[in-house]
Structures are given as structure tokens and as C-alpha cells.
Amino acid sequence: MDFDPPASVRPLLDRIEKFVAEHVMPAEREVLETGFNASAKLLADLRARCKAEGMWGPNLPKDLGGLGLTLVEHGLVSERLGRSPIGHYVFGCQAPDAGNAEILHKYGSAEQKQQWLEPLARGDIRSCFSMTEPENPGSNPTLLSCTARREGEHYVIDGHKWFTSSADGAAFAIVMAVTNPDASPHARASMIIVPTDAPGFERVRNIKIMGDAGEGWASHAEIWYRNVRVPVANRLGPEGAGFLIAQERLGPGRIHHCMRWIGICERVFDTMCTHITRRKIDDDKTLASRQIAQAYVAEARAEIEASRLMVLHAAWTIEHKGFSAARDQVSLIKFYVADVMLRLVDRAIQLHGALGITSDTVLAHYYVHERGARIYDGPDEVHKMVVAKRILKRYEP
Ligand SMILES: Cc1cc2nc3c(=O)[nH]c(=O)nc-3n(C[C@H](O)[C@H](O)[C@H](O)COP(=O)(O)OP(=O)(O)OC[C@H]3O[C@@H](n4cnc5c(N)ncnc54)[C@H](O)[C@@H]3O)c2cc1C
């Protein structure tokens, strides 16, 4: 058992770490303060530099101009990029585009690849994924109301969606809609590509997340699809295969998120340790001298190390034994790592005192914008229930 990163990616990981520290982290404050749109040029310049240095698209296959990394290798990259809120965006592997690119690559027709995947992979356009509906529980996505009815060689889509991340400024949405209402629950829906300039596509608003509506890539939209007419050729994969494809999208997606969260943990851990070793709470004593702060540091360190091993092992299992062999592991990391990250962010804020809730450090940004980690891609409770049921089944008499 070798716990070192694979030799094949070690030089790349060093280069990425350096690039993130020297170019990405110094730029993030401007992006977070002025917003995604006002920082368009800064972000484009960073992306161009990342491409020029041969580090673009770590998750993308080589035939699409990416690095073609394996899941474990990309996990290690994702951890390094997670140290900045704009890391994944600068390297062209940000959600939801990364997941959309993966399913377009696997299920897209030649025309779909040419029209949507190629410009997406180059970073010329952005995309979004539109499944969750305000009226229905996202945790049970078989209960979708959005329909796509067939009229000759077209689908006509009607539905109400929300939390369509990054829809603002996206060129297309991949919409999950019911095409086969009489089929079994998991065979009712299909994924359909909808250009965002199609008549009837209405982005109602960017939803405020704890007071911040965000913009562009950094936003979550409410959308109405009203009689949106698209060719049948816009369907991704076979009719009724929406859930199958969604599962494929979520498996690696959860690994990517978890490794990104570990990157966030490392950033927050650094921020916390730096602060408490400097903040005087007495004439000659810093906060770091207090046992309660030391306990936070030690607990966080143990939890980060445990998280990394769990996630890399899950990625390794998917790679070597297939997704179904890793099902339990993926559920475990999804709720465990999200919880580790959010508890650490909260403790780091606590040890920063009032400074912790200002925007003078990156902590408040994470507190607001990463809280969703325990909800999206399966809420904690659902993952716990699913994994516990499977475990308990093995104990049944
Ligand atoms: C930041 C963020 C980004 C997102 N991006 C996207 C996106 O790009 N595209 C998209 O389509 N969707 C997106 N979503 C939506 C996300 O997929 C849903 O929020 C998620 O599936 C949960 O669905 P819900 O919000 O409807 O909660 P519900 O299904 O109503 O569940 C509410 C709560 O009930 C509890 N619960 C649910 N089911 C059970 C159960 N079986 N047993 C016990 N407790 C249960 C859980 O605590 C859960 O949090 C995003 C969400 C967030 C927060």
C-alpha cells in the first residue's frame, strides 16, 4: 500500500500548488468583493495563464484538451484547487460544468459534442444542470413534475426548477424532465439539452443564499420552462435514462466535491492556526496557549487526515472495482466530510472572534456558501439512512 500521491502526478501537483498560491489566491479577494461579472477579465486572464502552463481541465479527457487524469489523480488536484473559492473555475473543472462535460462525453451524439461539449471544454461557454423543483422533494427525484411531451420531432418542456446552479450566463441547461410518465419511477425521466436563449426559458431570479444572490457562475437560479420547444435530437442518451445518467454524474461528482472540501479544510486550518498563534489574549500569551484552542486544532487535524484517506480510498475503489463496490464509501464520505468541513469553518470563525464573521478573511464566505454541502447531492439524512440500511441488512438473522 503506497500512501504517496502517484509519481505520475507529483510534479503536476507541485506546479498546481504553486500556481494557486502565487496567482489564484491573491486574485480571489477581488472576485469575492466585486463579483463574478466585474472580475470577468481577471478570471479570463488567469484561465489563459493556466492553459498556457498546460494545467487546464484536469478532469477532461485528452481529446478535449484536458489532462485526462484518473479519479484519484483528479481528487488530489481538486484538494489543491479547493484552497481557493475560485480554484476550480480557473482550472476549468468547476461544477456543474465538470459533471455536464462528463455525461456529454459519455452519452452525447457527435452533433451534441460539437455544438455543446467542445466549447464547454474550452471554457468558451458555461452550462447548468436543472433537476430540482421547488414543489417537490429533491431528495426523492423520482417525484418530478417537469414534463417533456413529444410533438413530432420535438419535445415541448414545461416545468418549474430551482437551485439550477450557474444558470446566470450559461449557454445551455441539461434539464431533467418526465418523458415517459407511465414507466417505472426510475425510467420516467430523460435529460434534455435546452439552450438558454430558447423561447420559453425564463430565469426568474438568482436565489439569495443567506442574503447573497451572487451572479454568473457563482449563483443558483429559479427557472420556468414554459412550452420550451427543442428538437428530439437534444435528448442526452436513451429516452427514460435520465436517472441512470444522473447517478453516473453524481458518483465521481461526490468525490470531486469531497476532495474540494478537504482543500477548504486545509485553507481554514491554516487560517485558524495562523490567527491563534498571533492573537494575544493576555500580555504574553496567545490564543494558541489555551487548551480549548489546542483541542480544536488536534481534532481538526485528525478529522482532515481521516477524511482524506476515506475519500481517496473511495475514489480508488470506484477506479478499480466499479461504482457499485464503492456505494457505501461514497455515502459515508458525503456526509462525513461535509460535516468535518462545516464544523471546522465554524470553530475557525469562533476562534477569530468578531473578525471571523467579517469578510476580511475567507471564513465567512465558506460559512455562507458551503453550508449547502450537507444538502446537495443527497442530504446527510438520506446518505446515513441508505448506508445504515445496507449495513444492518448484513446483521439480520
Ligand atoms: C448550494 C446548492 C446547489 C445546488 N445545485 C443544484 C443544481 O445545480 N441543480 C439541481 O437540480 N439541484 C441543485 N441543488 C438542489 C439539491 O439537489 C437539493 O436541494 C437536494 O436534492 C435536496 O432536495 P430539497 O432541497 O428539495 O430538500 P427535501 O427533499 O425537501 O429535503 C429536506 C430535508 O429533509 C430531510 N430528508 C429528506 N429526505 C429524507 C429521508 N428520506 N429521511 C430523512 N430525512 C430526509 C433532509 O434533512 C433534507 O435536507 C442544489 C442545492 C444546493 C443547496
PDBQT file of the ligand as one rigid body, heavy atoms in Angstrom, charges set to zero:
ROOT
HETATM    1  C1  LIG A 401     -25.785  25.001  -2.967  1.00  0.00    +0.000 C 
HETATM    2  C2  LIG A 401     -26.741  24.103  -3.720  1.00  0.00    +0.000 A 
HETATM    3  C3  LIG A 401     -26.573  23.893  -5.077  1.00  0.00    +0.000 A 
HETATM    4  C4  LIG A 401     -27.474  23.099  -5.777  1.00  0.00    +0.000 A 
HETATM    5  N1  LIG A 401     -27.313  22.944  -7.139  1.00  0.00    +0.000 NA
HETATM    6  C5  LIG A 401     -28.219  22.248  -7.835  1.00  0.00    +0.000 A 
HETATM    7  C6  LIG A 401     -28.130  22.166  -9.256  1.00  0.00    +0.000 A 
HETATM    8  O1  LIG A 401     -27.201  22.708  -9.877  1.00  0.00    +0.000 OA
HETATM    9  N2  LIG A 401     -29.114  21.517  -9.936  1.00  0.00    +0.000 N 
HETATM   10  C7  LIG A 401     -30.163  20.925  -9.291  1.00  0.00    +0.000 A 
HETATM   11  O2  LIG A 401     -31.006  20.344  -9.964  1.00  0.00    +0.000 OA
HETATM   12  N3  LIG A 401     -30.270  20.979  -7.940  1.00  0.00    +0.000 NA
HETATM   13  C8  LIG A 401     -29.343  21.632  -7.207  1.00  0.00    +0.000 A 
HETATM   14  N4  LIG A 401     -29.464  21.727  -5.842  1.00  0.00    +0.000 N 
HETATM   15  C9  LIG A 401     -30.628  21.153  -5.180  1.00  0.00    +0.000 C 
HETATM   16  C10 LIG A 401     -30.317  19.903  -4.381  1.00  0.00    +0.000 C 
HETATM   17  O3  LIG A 401     -30.090  18.824  -5.236  1.00  0.00    +0.000 OA
HETATM   18  C11 LIG A 401     -31.494  19.671  -3.414  1.00  0.00    +0.000 C 
HETATM   19  O4  LIG A 401     -31.550  20.752  -2.503  1.00  0.00    +0.000 OA
HETATM   20  C12 LIG A 401     -31.377  18.354  -2.670  1.00  0.00    +0.000 C 
HETATM   21  O5  LIG A 401     -31.571  17.268  -3.531  1.00  0.00    +0.000 OA
HETATM   22  C13 LIG A 401     -32.408  18.261  -1.516  1.00  0.00    +0.000 C 
HETATM   23  O6  LIG A 401     -33.689  18.489  -2.015  1.00  0.00    +0.000 OA
HETATM   24  P1  LIG A 401     -34.649  19.588  -1.357  1.00  0.00    +0.000 P 
HETATM   25  O7  LIG A 401     -33.895  20.851  -1.190  1.00  0.00    +0.000 OA
HETATM   26  O8  LIG A 401     -35.888  19.618  -2.156  1.00  0.00    +0.000 OA
HETATM   27  O9  LIG A 401     -34.937  19.051   0.109  1.00  0.00    +0.000 OA
HETATM   28  P2  LIG A 401     -36.050  17.970   0.538  1.00  0.00    +0.000 P 
HETATM   29  O10 LIG A 401     -36.021  16.805  -0.377  1.00  0.00    +0.000 OA
HETATM   30  O11 LIG A 401     -37.331  18.686   0.741  1.00  0.00    +0.000 OA
HETATM   31  O12 LIG A 401     -35.472  17.523   1.941  1.00  0.00    +0.000 OA
HETATM   32  C14 LIG A 401     -35.405  18.461   3.032  1.00  0.00    +0.000 C 
HETATM   33  C15 LIG A 401     -34.687  17.818   4.183  1.00  0.00    +0.000 C 
HETATM   34  O13 LIG A 401     -35.442  16.731   4.655  1.00  0.00    +0.000 OA
HETATM   35  C16 LIG A 401     -34.611  15.719   5.165  1.00  0.00    +0.000 C 
HETATM   36  N5  LIG A 401     -34.901  14.481   4.417  1.00  0.00    +0.000 N 
HETATM   37  C17 LIG A 401     -35.161  14.356   3.106  1.00  0.00    +0.000 A 
HETATM   38  N6  LIG A 401     -35.394  13.072   2.785  1.00  0.00    +0.000 NA
HETATM   39  C18 LIG A 401     -35.291  12.358   3.927  1.00  0.00    +0.000 A 
HETATM   40  C19 LIG A 401     -35.409  10.991   4.263  1.00  0.00    +0.000 A 
HETATM   41  N7  LIG A 401     -35.675  10.074   3.317  1.00  0.00    +0.000 N 
HETATM   42  N8  LIG A 401     -35.224  10.617   5.556  1.00  0.00    +0.000 NA
HETATM   43  C20 LIG A 401     -34.926  11.542   6.497  1.00  0.00    +0.000 A 
HETATM   44  N9  LIG A 401     -34.787  12.851   6.232  1.00  0.00    +0.000 NA
HETATM   45  C21 LIG A 401     -34.965  13.261   4.984  1.00  0.00    +0.000 A 
HETATM   46  C22 LIG A 401     -33.177  16.210   4.960  1.00  0.00    +0.000 C 
HETATM   47  O14 LIG A 401     -32.733  16.836   6.144  1.00  0.00    +0.000 OA
HETATM   48  C23 LIG A 401     -33.314  17.241   3.857  1.00  0.00    +0.000 C 
HETATM   49  O15 LIG A 401     -32.302  18.220   3.905  1.00  0.00    +0.000 OA
HETATM   50  C24 LIG A 401     -28.552  22.493  -5.104  1.00  0.00    +0.000 A 
HETATM   51  C25 LIG A 401     -28.717  22.684  -3.729  1.00  0.00    +0.000 A 
HETATM   52  C26 LIG A 401     -27.827  23.478  -3.035  1.00  0.00    +0.000 A 
HETATM   53  C27 LIG A 401     -28.042  23.680  -1.557  1.00  0.00    +0.000 C 
ENDROOT
TORSDOF 0
